[in-house]
Amino acid sequence: IIQFHHQKKTWINIEIFKRWYEKQFISEVKKYHNFIAKSGKVLFSIDNAPLHPPTECLIIDEKLVKILPPNFTSVIQAMDQGVIKTSKRNYFFKMFFRFFF
């Protein structure tokens, strides 16, 4: 089930995220655990975006929430690595040619 929410000023906010986490994510994890006939801890890692509430607001049952450190997504996401590397290289060459040619 996909739920859509409307927000005039931003794409998502803390209330929408918490509602999704509590109503969608937790219920889907419980359904999946019942389906595979297992139980246990679940790790949910999120980046440090300002829309994410503090981790103590997200702990329900045995679900473990970890917030990634700042600027960590660029380390683990290949797309971000390539974009950052290309941007730095382009900036360097533009500045180099501006100053020396």
Sequence and secondary structure as in RCSB ss.txt:
>XXXX:A:sequence
IIQFHHQKKTWINIEIFKRWYEKQFISEVKKYHNFIAKSGKVLFSIDNAPLHPPTECLIIDEKLVKILPPNFTSV
IQAMDQGVIKTSKRNYFFKMFFRFFF
>XXXX:A:secstr
       SS S  HHHHHHIIIIIIHHHHHHHHHHHT    EEEEE   TTS  GGGT  TTEEEEE  TT HHH
H HHHHHHHHHHHHHHHHHHHHHHH 
